[in-house]
Amino acid sequence: MGKAHSHALRDVAMFFDLPAKPVMKAICGRDEAAVRAAAERFGWEGYETSWERLVERDDI
């Protein structure tokens, strides 16, 4: 799912006129090694292993 959503967020502006460009700030997953690798592979700026920390971030 992360791969598909990452691709969609990265390319959505090619298909639709958007009022803003999505920013891929952080991806979230339970396994730190896996989510870190996914962030690097799919172009996310960072990652979290807790959705609670993710939604509390000032940049989200």
ChimeraX attribute file (.defattr): number of C-alpha atoms within 10 A of each C-alpha:
attribute: neighborCount
match mode: 1-to-1
recipient: residues
	/A:1	6
	/A:2	14
	/A:3	11
	/A:4	9
	/A:5	11
	/A:6	18
	/A:7	13
	/A:8	12
	/A:9	13
	/A:10	16
	/A:11	13
	/A:12	13
	/A:13	14
	/A:14	9
	/A:15	7
	/A:16	8
	/A:17	9
	/A:18	10
	/A:19	7
	/A:20	7
	/A:21	12
	/A:22	12
	/A:23	11
	/A:24	16
	/A:25	14
	/A:26	17
	/A:27	21
	/A:28	20
	/A:29	16
	/A:30	11
	/A:31	11
	/A:32	14
	/A:33	10
	/A:34	11
	/A:35	20
	/A:36	18
	/A:37	12
	/A:38	20
	/A:39	22
	/A:40	12
	/A:41	11
	/A:42	17
	/A:43	15
	/A:44	18
	/A:45	12
	/A:46	15
	/A:47	19
	/A:48	19
	/A:49	17
	/A:50	13
	/A:51	12
	/A:52	10
	/A:53	10
	/A:54	17
	/A:55	11
	/A:56	9
	/A:57	9
	/A:58	6
	/A:59	8
	/A:60	10
